[in-house]
Amino acid sequence: MKKVHVLFLACVLMSTTSFAQRKYVGWSSGYLPNYANFAVSKVNWKCYTHLFWFSINANSSGVVGGLDATTAKNFTSACHQNNTKAIICVGGAGAAGKFETACANATILNTFVNSMVSFMQSNNFDGIDIDWEDDGNGITASKYLALFQGLSTALGKIAPKPLLTAAVADYYATASAPVYPYADQMNIMSYYDLVSSSPQEIAAFTGKGVPKAKLGIGYGYDVDNEKDVNNPNDIGAKCLFSINNACGGIMVWEIDKACVACDDTTAYYVNKNATGIGSSYVNGDIVGNSLTIKSNRIMGQSEICYTVPGSVGSVVDLSMFDASGNLVRTLVHGLTNPGPYSVQLRWNNSLLNSGVYIFKLRANSKTAATKAFVAN
């Protein structure tokens, strides 16, 4: 195999570089509300490993309803076609009284559990999510635990066992934490809290024995003036917090209100083919020096150095074009924290013709570009 020489015009490598690893969240659970009138075909499937339909509720007899079979099956079919688990959510804000009634005694609880499981199976869902929120009147902890125990037993009779998840909050962790042995995910509804609140929010659960691997960090989209509304930087920070603190994953509320930049940021941290928490692969991001693209001439390889400016991260795009402006390959795309980076390139002359190539960098609304001559 011939060695390829890459000569960058007016470029000198200015720093020592070292590789970093990119890691993914363990799961990404997105909620789609039934009131959103958001077609499931519009979902950005790259963002979610699990998609939750929100929601159905029980009547006074413990029988659930609120979603017709046609809509439900269209939802689950779309999820499965896109390698995404479909979860039916039960409850929501204001539903605490319905939960208390449905768990009032063993007879109604049994009806409630069987009705949820039947609904899940008949509409091809992969699991059940319980969103029993403390609406200010408290939660009867014994009823909460009995519900999860009953569901876990019922779901355990199905092969493969469907998922059982919970939407929780730190202010009622005393009632909800004890169900962790029965839950696959416990997603914290920290939608509009900044990432600085995340340590105390997970501590409310880990302090009661809940493993971090069962906890998801929540972030949300809204239309009011929440501090982190549609802010990709806060989204990225929460994803990184989940990864760096060995949490189970992230949850997203509500997905129909996501801006494009938010979807891009979420998708950057999601890998549906990854297994386990914080699954990783070697990334090309390395330490560099400035918001220009620089390289040296190295036999068979080259390094491009750049820096993301500013005090907050941004979505970075570093791409390679031929002399006619045609995209050859994208080298970096995704949310990147401020600081210096570079990418190491190794060329195979069977894939790259000799000639001039252009490298363009976009970050924080700024651009940089340089040319390189590649000689086989």
Short mmCIF file of the C-alpha atoms (twelve columns), coordinates in Angstrom:
data_MODEL
# 
_entry.id   MODEL 
# 
loop_
_atom_site.group_PDB 
_atom_site.id 
_atom_site.type_symbol 
_atom_site.label_atom_id 
_atom_site.label_alt_id 
_atom_site.label_comp_id 
_atom_site.label_asym_id 
_atom_site.label_seq_id 
_atom_site.Cartn_x 
_atom_site.Cartn_y 
_atom_site.Cartn_z 
_atom_site.pdbx_PDB_model_num 
ATOM 1   C CA . MET A 1   0.000   0.000   0.000  1 
ATOM 2   C CA . LYS A 2   1.319   3.434   -0.907 1 
ATOM 3   C CA . LYS A 3   1.772   6.045   1.754  1 
ATOM 4   C CA . VAL A 4   -0.195  9.239   1.300  1 
ATOM 5   C CA . HIS A 5   1.330   12.656  1.894  1 
ATOM 6   C CA . VAL A 6   -1.015  15.414  3.060  1 
ATOM 7   C CA . LEU A 7   0.556   18.864  2.726  1 
ATOM 8   C CA . PHE A 8   -1.467  21.639  4.344  1 
ATOM 9   C CA . LEU A 9   -0.908  25.087  2.935  1 
ATOM 10  C CA . ALA A 10  0.439   27.577  5.516  1 
ATOM 11  C CA . CYS A 11  -0.147  25.164  8.415  1 
ATOM 12  C CA . VAL A 12  2.075   24.178  11.316 1 
ATOM 13  C CA . LEU A 13  1.079   21.807  14.094 1 
ATOM 14  C CA . MET A 14  1.252   23.780  17.343 1 
ATOM 15  C CA . SER A 15  0.380   21.327  20.105 1 
ATOM 16  C CA . THR A 16  0.793   17.827  21.408 1 
ATOM 17  C CA . THR A 17  -2.358  15.770  21.024 1 
ATOM 18  C CA . SER A 18  -3.978  12.849  22.810 1 
ATOM 19  C CA . PHE A 19  -7.108  10.824  22.026 1 
ATOM 20  C CA . ALA A 20  -10.335 10.959  24.016 1 
ATOM 21  C CA . GLN A 21  -13.269 8.587   24.091 1 
ATOM 22  C CA . ARG A 22  -16.835 9.442   23.312 1 
ATOM 23  C CA . LYS A 23  -19.494 7.798   25.472 1 
ATOM 24  C CA . TYR A 24  -23.227 7.416   25.102 1 
ATOM 25  C CA . VAL A 25  -26.148 7.597   27.491 1 
ATOM 26  C CA . GLY A 26  -27.465 4.195   28.538 1 
ATOM 27  C CA . TRP A 27  -31.011 5.002   27.386 1 
ATOM 28  C CA . SER A 28  -32.929 7.959   26.025 1 
ATOM 29  C CA . SER A 29  -36.618 7.877   26.956 1 
ATOM 30  C CA . GLY A 30  -38.751 10.469  25.178 1 
ATOM 31  C CA . TYR A 31  -42.359 11.338  26.008 1 
ATOM 32  C CA . LEU A 32  -44.961 12.159  23.343 1 
ATOM 33  C CA . PRO A 33  -48.168 13.604  24.869 1 
ATOM 34  C CA . ASN A 34  -51.509 12.586  23.404 1 
ATOM 35  C CA . TYR A 35  -52.604 16.235  23.343 1 
ATOM 36  C CA . ALA A 36  -49.680 17.362  21.182 1 
ATOM 37  C CA . ASN A 37  -51.221 16.401  17.814 1 
ATOM 38  C CA . PHE A 38  -47.698 15.505  16.759 1 
ATOM 39  C CA . ALA A 39  -47.545 12.849  14.047 1 
ATOM 40  C CA . VAL A 40  -45.333 9.940   15.027 1 
ATOM 41  C CA . SER A 41  -43.807 10.156  11.542 1 
ATOM 42  C CA . LYS A 42  -42.162 13.444  12.625 1 
ATOM 43  C CA . VAL A 43  -40.206 11.846  15.469 1 
ATOM 44  C CA . ASN A 44  -36.438 12.149  15.183 1 
ATOM 45  C CA . TRP A 45  -35.740 8.487   15.811 1 
ATOM 46  C CA . LYS A 46  -32.020 9.033   16.285 1 
ATOM 47  C CA . CYS A 47  -32.817 10.686  19.615 1 
ATOM 48  C CA . TYR A 48  -34.624 7.884   21.433 1 
ATOM 49  C CA . THR A 49  -34.063 4.313   22.497 1 
ATOM 50  C CA . HIS A 50  -37.507 4.299   24.162 1 
ATOM 51  C CA . LEU A 51  -40.597 6.298   23.230 1 
ATOM 52  C CA . PHE A 52  -43.405 6.759   25.761 1 
ATOM 53  C CA . TRP A 53  -47.009 7.477   24.803 1 
ATOM 54  C CA . PHE A 54  -48.428 9.854   27.412 1 
ATOM 55  C CA . SER A 55  -50.876 8.758   28.712 1 
ATOM 56  C CA . ILE A 56  -53.800 6.553   29.752 1 
ATOM 57  C CA . ASN A 57  -55.572 6.486   33.130 1 
ATOM 58  C CA . ALA A 58  -57.779 4.260   35.242 1 
ATOM 59  C CA . ASN A 59  -61.439 4.736   36.093 1 
ATOM 60  C CA . SER A 60  -62.840 4.115   39.555 1 
ATOM 61  C CA . SER A 61  -62.984 0.378   38.843 1 
ATOM 62  C CA . GLY A 62  -59.310 0.211   37.884 1 
ATOM 63  C CA . VAL A 63  -59.858 -0.186  34.128 1 
ATOM 64  C CA . VAL A 64  -57.511 1.910   31.977 1 
ATOM 65  C CA . GLY A 65  -58.444 3.853   28.854 1 
ATOM 66  C CA . GLY A 66  -57.768 6.998   26.875 1 
ATOM 67  C CA . LEU A 67  -56.070 5.707   23.727 1 
ATOM 68  C CA . ASP A 68  -57.806 3.976   20.826 1 
ATOM 69  C CA . ALA A 69  -56.369 0.787   19.375 1 
ATOM 70  C CA . THR A 70  -55.676 2.222   15.915 1 
ATOM 71  C CA . THR A 71  -53.601 5.115   17.239 1 
ATOM 72  C CA . ALA A 72  -51.846 2.860   19.727 1 
ATOM 73  C CA . LYS A 73  -50.843 0.289   17.112 1 
ATOM 74  C CA . ASN A 74  -49.715 2.957   14.662 1 
ATOM 75  C CA . PHE A 75  -47.485 4.303   17.431 1 
ATOM 76  C CA . THR A 76  -45.988 0.957   18.425 1 
ATOM 77  C CA . SER A 77  -45.514 -0.079  14.792 1 
ATOM 78  C CA . ALA A 78  -43.592 3.127   14.013 1 
ATOM 79  C CA . CYS A 79  -41.421 2.627   17.096 1 
ATOM 80  C CA . HIS A 80  -40.546 -0.942  16.176 1 
ATOM 81  C CA . GLN A 81  -39.778 -0.043  12.571 1 
ATOM 82  C CA . ASN A 82  -37.250 2.440   13.926 1 
ATOM 83  C CA . ASN A 83  -35.552 0.188   16.482 1 
ATOM 84  C CA . THR A 84  -37.231 1.957   19.403 1 
ATOM 85  C CA . LYS A 85  -39.036 0.442   22.386 1 
ATOM 86  C CA . ALA A 86  -42.668 1.566   22.740 1 
ATOM 87  C CA . ILE A 87  -43.838 2.206   26.303 1 
ATOM 88  C CA . ILE A 88  -47.357 3.098   27.460 1 
ATOM 89  C CA . CYS A 89  -47.412 5.668   30.251 1 
ATOM 90  C CA . VAL A 90  -50.134 5.543   32.903 1 
ATOM 91  C CA . GLY A 91  -50.917 8.637   34.945 1 
ATOM 92  C CA . GLY A 92  -49.407 12.104  34.853 1 
ATOM 93  C CA . ALA A 93  -49.880 15.333  36.778 1 
ATOM 94  C CA . GLY A 94  -53.271 15.386  38.467 1 
ATOM 95  C CA . ALA A 95  -53.718 11.614  38.378 1 
ATOM 96  C CA . ALA A 96  -52.654 10.897  41.962 1 
ATOM 97  C CA . GLY A 97  -56.259 10.538  43.115 1 
ATOM 98  C CA . LYS A 98  -56.942 7.985   40.374 1 
ATOM 99  C CA . PHE A 99  -53.945 5.944   41.496 1 
ATOM 100 C CA . GLU A 100 -55.062 6.057   45.111 1 
ATOM 101 C CA . THR A 101 -58.515 4.805   44.074 1 
ATOM 102 C CA . ALA A 102 -57.167 2.109   41.744 1 
ATOM 103 C CA . CYS A 103 -54.910 0.809   44.522 1 
ATOM 104 C CA . ALA A 104 -57.491 1.156   47.296 1 
ATOM 105 C CA . ASN A 105 -57.803 -2.571  47.913 1 
ATOM 106 C CA . ALA A 106 -56.533 -5.874  46.558 1 
ATOM 107 C CA . THR A 107 -59.547 -6.413  44.279 1 
ATOM 108 C CA . ILE A 108 -59.333 -3.078  42.470 1 
ATOM 109 C CA . LEU A 109 -55.532 -3.273  42.358 1 
ATOM 110 C CA . ASN A 110 -55.732 -6.671  40.664 1 
ATOM 111 C CA . THR A 111 -58.139 -5.249  38.075 1 
ATOM 112 C CA . PHE A 112 -55.861 -2.246  37.568 1 
ATOM 113 C CA . VAL A 113 -52.761 -4.394  37.019 1 
ATOM 114 C CA . ASN A 114 -54.503 -6.822  34.670 1 
ATOM 115 C CA . SER A 115 -56.068 -3.973  32.690 1 
ATOM 116 C CA . MET A 116 -52.692 -2.276  32.144 1 
ATOM 117 C CA . VAL A 117 -51.004 -5.512  31.126 1 
ATOM 118 C CA . SER A 118 -53.846 -6.407  28.774 1 
ATOM 119 C CA . PHE A 119 -53.744 -2.960  27.165 1 
ATOM 120 C CA . MET A 120 -49.978 -3.212  26.743 1 
ATOM 121 C CA . GLN A 121 -50.126 -6.645  25.116 1 
ATOM 122 C CA . SER A 122 -53.106 -6.027  22.830 1 
ATOM 123 C CA . ASN A 123 -51.495 -2.886  21.410 1 
ATOM 124 C CA . ASN A 124 -47.946 -4.291  21.075 1 
ATOM 125 C CA . PHE A 125 -46.252 -2.069  23.649 1 
ATOM 126 C CA . ASP A 126 -42.937 -3.186  25.126 1 
ATOM 127 C CA . GLY A 127 -43.595 -2.033  28.647 1 
ATOM 128 C CA . ILE A 128 -45.496 0.124   31.133 1 
ATOM 129 C CA . ASP A 129 -44.465 3.438   32.674 1 
ATOM 130 C CA . ILE A 130 -46.040 4.578   35.958 1 
ATOM 131 C CA . ASP A 131 -46.268 8.340   36.392 1 
ATOM 132 C CA . TRP A 132 -47.813 8.570   39.869 1 
ATOM 133 C CA . GLU A 133 -46.953 12.112  40.853 1 
ATOM 134 C CA . ASP A 134 -47.263 13.675  44.271 1 
ATOM 135 C CA . ASP A 135 -49.847 16.375  43.598 1 
ATOM 136 C CA . GLY A 136 -49.350 17.976  46.982 1 
ATOM 137 C CA . ASN A 137 -51.409 15.550  49.021 1 
ATOM 138 C CA . GLY A 138 -48.680 12.960  49.364 1 
ATOM 139 C CA . ILE A 139 -48.499 9.391   48.111 1 
ATOM 140 C CA . THR A 140 -49.450 6.348   50.134 1 
ATOM 141 C CA . ALA A 141 -46.096 4.580   50.003 1 
ATOM 142 C CA . SER A 142 -47.556 1.153   50.690 1 
ATOM 143 C CA . LYS A 143 -49.941 1.473   47.743 1 
ATOM 144 C CA . TYR A 144 -47.151 2.698   45.490 1 
ATOM 145 C CA . LEU A 145 -45.012 -0.310  46.384 1 
ATOM 146 C CA . ALA A 146 -47.920 -2.763  46.061 1 
ATOM 147 C CA . LEU A 147 -48.621 -1.468  42.560 1 
ATOM 148 C CA . PHE A 148 -45.060 -2.108  41.377 1 
ATOM 149 C CA . GLN A 149 -44.934 -5.484  43.052 1 
ATOM 150 C CA . GLY A 150 -48.174 -6.508  41.377 1 
ATOM 151 C CA . LEU A 151 -47.052 -5.268  37.970 1 
ATOM 152 C CA . SER A 152 -43.650 -6.906  38.266 1 
ATOM 153 C CA . THR A 153 -45.282 -10.245 39.096 1 
ATOM 154 C CA . ALA A 154 -47.712 -9.979  36.177 1 
ATOM 155 C CA . LEU A 155 -45.053 -8.900  33.696 1 
ATOM 156 C CA . GLY A 156 -42.766 -11.680 34.905 1 
ATOM 157 C CA . LYS A 157 -45.214 -14.209 33.463 1 
ATOM 158 C CA . ILE A 158 -44.601 -12.829 29.957 1 
ATOM 159 C CA . ALA A 159 -41.574 -13.836 27.896 1 
ATOM 160 C CA . PRO A 160 -39.562 -11.819 27.229 1 
ATOM 161 C CA . LYS A 161 -40.456 -9.801  30.289 1 
ATOM 162 C CA . PRO A 162 -41.763 -6.329  29.320 1 
ATOM 163 C CA . LEU A 163 -40.192 -3.222  30.819 1 
ATOM 164 C CA . LEU A 164 -41.505 -1.513  33.935 1 
ATOM 165 C CA . THR A 165 -40.464 2.109   34.414 1 
ATOM 166 C CA . ALA A 166 -41.326 5.034   36.676 1 
ATOM 167 C CA . ALA A 167 -41.346 8.806   36.377 1 
ATOM 168 C CA . VAL A 168 -40.199 10.134  39.763 1 
ATOM 169 C CA . ALA A 169 -39.084 13.305  41.544 1 
ATOM 170 C CA . ASP A 170 -36.779 13.949  44.470 1 
ATOM 171 C CA . TYR A 171 -39.522 15.531  46.566 1 
ATOM 172 C CA . TYR A 172 -41.348 12.205  46.845 1 
ATOM 173 C CA . ALA A 173 -38.318 9.931   46.814 1 
ATOM 174 C CA . THR A 174 -39.334 8.468   50.192 1 
ATOM 175 C CA . ALA A 175 -42.430 6.917   48.609 1 
ATOM 176 C CA . SER A 176 -40.937 6.035   45.216 1 
ATOM 177 C CA . ALA A 177 -37.382 4.872   45.979 1 
ATOM 178 C CA . PRO A 178 -38.420 1.492   47.496 1 
ATOM 179 C CA . VAL A 179 -39.781 0.262   44.136 1 
ATOM 180 C CA . TYR A 180 -36.361 0.197   42.479 1 
ATOM 181 C CA . PRO A 181 -35.995 -3.617  42.643 1 
ATOM 182 C CA . TYR A 182 -39.048 -3.862  40.376 1 
ATOM 183 C CA . ALA A 183 -38.277 -1.009  37.969 1 
ATOM 184 C CA . ASP A 184 -36.011 -1.053  34.913 1 
ATOM 185 C CA . GLN A 185 -35.844 2.746   34.725 1 
ATOM 186 C CA . MET A 186 -36.581 5.454   37.287 1 
ATOM 187 C CA . ASN A 187 -36.534 8.716   35.371 1 
ATOM 188 C CA . ILE A 188 -36.232 11.902  37.422 1 
ATOM 189 C CA . MET A 189 -38.561 14.670  36.234 1 
ATOM 190 C CA . SER A 190 -35.907 17.372  36.498 1 
ATOM 191 C CA . TYR A 191 -37.148 18.923  33.271 1 
ATOM 192 C CA . TYR A 192 -36.476 22.590  33.943 1 
ATOM 193 C CA . ASP A 193 -33.820 22.304  36.630 1 
ATOM 194 C CA . LEU A 194 -30.300 23.243  35.671 1 
ATOM 195 C CA . VAL A 195 -27.676 20.535  35.747 1 
ATOM 196 C CA . SER A 196 -26.279 22.006  38.980 1 
ATOM 197 C CA . SER A 197 -29.334 20.519  40.732 1 
ATOM 198 C CA . SER A 198 -28.693 17.003  39.428 1 
ATOM 199 C CA . PRO A 199 -26.323 15.839  42.222 1 
ATOM 200 C CA . GLN A 200 -28.873 16.526  44.959 1 
ATOM 201 C CA . GLU A 201 -31.691 15.054  42.878 1 
ATOM 202 C CA . ILE A 202 -29.958 11.728  42.356 1 
ATOM 203 C CA . ALA A 203 -28.737 11.753  45.971 1 
ATOM 204 C CA . ALA A 204 -32.370 11.739  47.097 1 
ATOM 205 C CA . PHE A 205 -32.609 8.262   45.550 1 
ATOM 206 C CA . THR A 206 -29.113 6.826   45.944 1 
ATOM 207 C CA . GLY A 207 -29.282 7.776   49.624 1 
ATOM 208 C CA . LYS A 208 -32.233 5.392   49.881 1 
ATOM 209 C CA . GLY A 209 -30.450 2.543   48.124 1 
ATOM 210 C CA . VAL A 210 -31.398 3.144   44.490 1 
ATOM 211 C CA . PRO A 211 -28.487 2.264   42.163 1 
ATOM 212 C CA . LYS A 212 -27.414 5.077   39.849 1 
ATOM 213 C CA . ALA A 213 -27.782 2.671   36.946 1 
ATOM 214 C CA . LYS A 214 -31.563 2.746   37.452 1 
ATOM 215 C CA . LEU A 215 -31.808 6.551   37.361 1 
ATOM 216 C CA . GLY A 216 -32.441 8.721   34.322 1 
ATOM 217 C CA . ILE A 217 -31.741 12.482  34.246 1 
ATOM 218 C CA . GLY A 218 -34.661 14.486  32.837 1 
ATOM 219 C CA . TYR A 219 -34.670 17.566  30.660 1 
ATOM 220 C CA . GLY A 220 -37.550 19.333  29.012 1 
ATOM 221 C CA . TYR A 221 -38.719 21.579  26.211 1 
ATOM 222 C CA . ASP A 222 -41.324 24.240  26.864 1 
ATOM 223 C CA . VAL A 223 -42.697 27.458  25.419 1 
ATOM 224 C CA . ASP A 224 -42.364 29.716  28.439 1 
ATOM 225 C CA . ASN A 225 -39.299 31.368  29.912 1 
ATOM 226 C CA . GLU A 226 -37.713 28.485  31.788 1 
ATOM 227 C CA . LYS A 227 -33.978 29.032  32.102 1 
ATOM 228 C CA . ASP A 228 -33.062 26.010  30.021 1 
ATOM 229 C CA . VAL A 229 -35.895 26.132  27.498 1 
ATOM 230 C CA . ASN A 230 -34.707 24.648  24.205 1 
ATOM 231 C CA . ASN A 231 -31.103 25.217  25.215 1 
ATOM 232 C CA . PRO A 232 -28.740 22.696  23.616 1 
ATOM 233 C CA . ASN A 233 -26.003 23.583  26.091 1 
ATOM 234 C CA . ASP A 234 -28.100 22.544  29.081 1 
ATOM 235 C CA . ILE A 235 -29.204 19.402  27.262 1 
ATOM 236 C CA . GLY A 236 -25.627 18.437  26.542 1 
ATOM 237 C CA . ALA A 237 -24.650 19.157  30.131 1 
ATOM 238 C CA . LYS A 238 -27.319 16.810  31.451 1 
ATOM 239 C CA . CYS A 239 -26.349 14.073  29.000 1 
ATOM 240 C CA . LEU A 240 -22.730 14.385  30.093 1 
ATOM 241 C CA . PHE A 241 -23.761 14.394  33.740 1 
ATOM 242 C CA . SER A 242 -25.661 11.135  33.226 1 
ATOM 243 C CA . ILE A 243 -22.662 9.578   31.473 1 
ATOM 244 C CA . ASN A 244 -19.962 10.857  33.823 1 
ATOM 245 C CA . ASN A 245 -21.909 9.882   36.940 1 
ATOM 246 C CA . ALA A 246 -22.751 6.359   35.725 1 
ATOM 247 C CA . CYS A 247 -26.492 7.045   35.664 1 
ATOM 248 C CA . GLY A 248 -28.810 4.882   33.605 1 
ATOM 249 C CA . GLY A 249 -29.798 7.400   30.951 1 
ATOM 250 C CA . ILE A 250 -31.883 10.462  30.165 1 
ATOM 251 C CA . MET A 251 -35.571 11.274  29.782 1 
ATOM 252 C CA . VAL A 252 -37.012 13.973  27.521 1 
ATOM 253 C CA . TRP A 253 -40.274 15.875  27.995 1 
ATOM 254 C CA . GLU A 254 -41.964 16.692  25.658 1 
ATOM 255 C CA . ILE A 255 -40.439 15.697  22.343 1 
ATOM 256 C CA . ASP A 256 -42.875 17.525  20.054 1 
ATOM 257 C CA . LYS A 257 -41.414 20.867  21.214 1 
ATOM 258 C CA . ALA A 258 -37.786 20.086  20.455 1 
ATOM 259 C CA . CYS A 259 -35.879 22.555  18.299 1 
ATOM 260 C CA . VAL A 260 -33.530 21.199  15.629 1 
ATOM 261 C CA . ALA A 261 -30.413 22.043  17.648 1 
ATOM 262 C CA . CYS A 262 -31.873 20.227  20.671 1 
ATOM 263 C CA . ASP A 263 -32.594 17.122  18.609 1 
ATOM 264 C CA . ASP A 264 -29.063 17.255  17.185 1 
ATOM 265 C CA . THR A 265 -27.604 17.468  20.673 1 
ATOM 266 C CA . THR A 266 -29.700 14.590  22.022 1 
ATOM 267 C CA . ALA A 267 -28.912 12.403  19.012 1 
ATOM 268 C CA . TYR A 268 -25.189 13.017  19.507 1 
ATOM 269 C CA . TYR A 269 -25.299 11.157  22.825 1 
ATOM 270 C CA . VAL A 270 -27.587 8.314   21.731 1 
ATOM 271 C CA . ASN A 271 -26.379 5.078   20.189 1 
ATOM 272 C CA . LYS A 272 -29.092 2.469   19.699 1 
ATOM 273 C CA . ASN A 273 -26.483 -0.165  18.939 1 
ATOM 274 C CA . ALA A 274 -24.583 0.429   22.169 1 
ATOM 275 C CA . THR A 275 -25.071 -1.913  25.099 1 
ATOM 276 C CA . GLY A 276 -24.746 -0.999  28.736 1 
ATOM 277 C CA . ILE A 277 -24.304 2.337   30.425 1 
ATOM 278 C CA . GLY A 278 -21.784 4.755   29.016 1 
ATOM 279 C CA . SER A 279 -20.957 2.500   26.052 1 
ATOM 280 C CA . SER A 280 -18.112 4.100   24.176 1 
ATOM 281 C CA . TYR A 281 -16.063 4.104   21.012 1 
ATOM 282 C CA . VAL A 282 -12.862 5.892   20.101 1 
ATOM 283 C CA . ASN A 283 -13.623 9.390   18.881 1 
ATOM 284 C CA . GLY A 284 -11.362 11.606  16.787 1 
ATOM 285 C CA . ASP A 285 -11.608 14.589  19.143 1 
ATOM 286 C CA . ILE A 286 -8.183  15.533  20.473 1 
ATOM 287 C CA . VAL A 287 -6.630  18.572  22.090 1 
ATOM 288 C CA . GLY A 288 -5.655  21.407  19.724 1 
ATOM 289 C CA . ASN A 289 -5.022  25.151  19.820 1 
ATOM 290 C CA . SER A 290 -7.196  27.764  17.974 1 
ATOM 291 C CA . LEU A 291 -10.262 28.476  15.853 1 
ATOM 292 C CA . THR A 292 -8.305  27.751  12.722 1 
ATOM 293 C CA . ILE A 293 -7.588  24.464  11.094 1 
ATOM 294 C CA . LYS A 294 -3.946  23.481  11.279 1 
ATOM 295 C CA . SER A 295 -1.932  20.457  10.383 1 
ATOM 296 C CA . ASN A 296 1.531   19.207  9.717  1 
ATOM 297 C CA . ARG A 297 2.827   16.954  6.994  1 
ATOM 298 C CA . ILE A 298 3.064   13.381  8.215  1 
ATOM 299 C CA . MET A 299 3.587   10.296  6.105  1 
ATOM 300 C CA . GLY A 300 0.219   8.604   5.666  1 
ATOM 301 C CA . GLN A 301 -1.637  10.713  8.221  1 
ATOM 302 C CA . SER A 302 -2.380  14.253  9.262  1 
ATOM 303 C CA . GLU A 303 -3.823  16.174  12.209 1 
ATOM 304 C CA . ILE A 304 -6.260  19.072  12.062 1 
ATOM 305 C CA . CYS A 305 -6.345  21.291  15.155 1 
ATOM 306 C CA . TYR A 306 -9.121  23.667  16.167 1 
ATOM 307 C CA . THR A 307 -10.674 25.293  19.218 1 
ATOM 308 C CA . VAL A 308 -14.333 25.760  20.142 1 
ATOM 309 C CA . PRO A 309 -14.628 29.403  21.281 1 
ATOM 310 C CA . GLY A 310 -16.807 30.961  23.954 1 
ATOM 311 C CA . SER A 311 -17.799 30.003  27.484 1 
ATOM 312 C CA . VAL A 312 -20.438 27.387  26.588 1 
ATOM 313 C CA . GLY A 313 -20.412 24.435  24.240 1 
ATOM 314 C CA . SER A 314 -21.820 24.431  20.739 1 
ATOM 315 C CA . VAL A 315 -22.612 22.040  17.932 1 
ATOM 316 C CA . VAL A 316 -19.394 21.703  15.930 1 
ATOM 317 C CA . ASP A 317 -19.188 20.602  12.320 1 
ATOM 318 C CA . LEU A 318 -15.831 19.824  10.709 1 
ATOM 319 C CA . SER A 319 -16.115 18.559  7.146  1 
ATOM 320 C CA . MET A 320 -13.869 17.793  4.189  1 
ATOM 321 C CA . PHE A 321 -14.739 18.902  0.630  1 
ATOM 322 C CA . ASP A 322 -13.131 18.352  -2.748 1 
ATOM 323 C CA . ALA A 323 -12.008 21.252  -4.947 1 
ATOM 324 C CA . SER A 324 -15.478 21.427  -6.534 1 
ATOM 325 C CA . GLY A 325 -17.160 21.866  -3.169 1 
ATOM 326 C CA . ASN A 326 -18.545 18.332  -2.906 1 
ATOM 327 C CA . LEU A 327 -18.669 16.845  0.581  1 
ATOM 328 C CA . VAL A 328 -16.122 14.032  0.938  1 
ATOM 329 C CA . ARG A 329 -16.684 13.204  4.594  1 
ATOM 330 C CA . THR A 330 -17.799 14.698  7.888  1 
ATOM 331 C CA . LEU A 331 -15.031 14.445  10.461 1 
ATOM 332 C CA . VAL A 332 -16.777 15.885  13.527 1 
ATOM 333 C CA . HIS A 333 -20.424 16.695  14.172 1 
ATOM 334 C CA . GLY A 334 -21.995 17.156  17.576 1 
ATOM 335 C CA . LEU A 335 -22.076 19.144  20.769 1 
ATOM 336 C CA . THR A 336 -18.558 20.003  21.950 1 
ATOM 337 C CA . ASN A 337 -17.490 21.869  25.073 1 
ATOM 338 C CA . PRO A 338 -15.292 24.974  24.720 1 
ATOM 339 C CA . GLY A 339 -11.615 24.272  24.309 1 
ATOM 340 C CA . PRO A 340 -8.973  22.985  21.929 1 
ATOM 341 C CA . TYR A 341 -9.339  19.818  19.857 1 
ATOM 342 C CA . SER A 342 -7.969  18.147  16.763 1 
ATOM 343 C CA . VAL A 343 -8.734  15.214  14.524 1 
ATOM 344 C CA . GLN A 344 -6.180  12.687  13.376 1 
ATOM 345 C CA . LEU A 345 -6.652  11.487  9.810  1 
ATOM 346 C CA . ARG A 346 -5.290  8.389   8.143  1 
ATOM 347 C CA . TRP A 347 -5.815  8.030   4.424  1 
ATOM 348 C CA . ASN A 348 -6.225  5.050   2.137  1 
ATOM 349 C CA . ASN A 349 -5.193  6.054   -1.367 1 
ATOM 350 C CA . SER A 350 -7.825  3.798   -2.877 1 
ATOM 351 C CA . LEU A 351 -10.470 6.087   -1.340 1 
ATOM 352 C CA . LEU A 352 -8.840  9.455   -1.903 1 
ATOM 353 C CA . ASN A 353 -7.551  10.922  -5.149 1 
ATOM 354 C CA . SER A 354 -4.599  13.276  -5.334 1 
ATOM 355 C CA . GLY A 355 -5.536  16.930  -5.355 1 
ATOM 356 C CA . VAL A 356 -6.603  19.935  -3.304 1 
ATOM 357 C CA . TYR A 357 -9.138  19.457  -0.505 1 
ATOM 358 C CA . ILE A 358 -10.889 22.051  1.632  1 
ATOM 359 C CA . PHE A 359 -11.540 21.617  5.342  1 
ATOM 360 C CA . LYS A 360 -14.291 23.767  6.867  1 
ATOM 361 C CA . LEU A 361 -15.097 24.261  10.535 1 
ATOM 362 C CA . ARG A 362 -18.326 25.752  11.969 1 
ATOM 363 C CA . ALA A 363 -18.692 26.480  15.698 1 
ATOM 364 C CA . ASN A 364 -20.651 29.127  17.635 1 
ATOM 365 C CA . SER A 365 -21.706 30.835  14.380 1 
ATOM 366 C CA . LYS A 366 -18.035 31.239  13.391 1 
ATOM 367 C CA . THR A 367 -16.297 29.567  10.488 1 
ATOM 368 C CA . ALA A 368 -12.763 28.682  9.517  1 
ATOM 369 C CA . ALA A 369 -11.311 26.925  6.490  1 
ATOM 370 C CA . THR A 370 -8.034  25.820  5.038  1 
ATOM 371 C CA . LYS A 371 -6.814  23.932  1.996  1 
ATOM 372 C CA . ALA A 372 -4.724  20.803  1.836  1 
ATOM 373 C CA . PHE A 373 -2.942  19.091  -1.032 1 
ATOM 374 C CA . VAL A 374 -3.103  15.316  -0.877 1 
ATOM 375 C CA . ALA A 375 -0.513  13.404  -2.885 1 
ATOM 376 C CA . ASN A 376 -0.769  9.642   -3.343 1 
# 
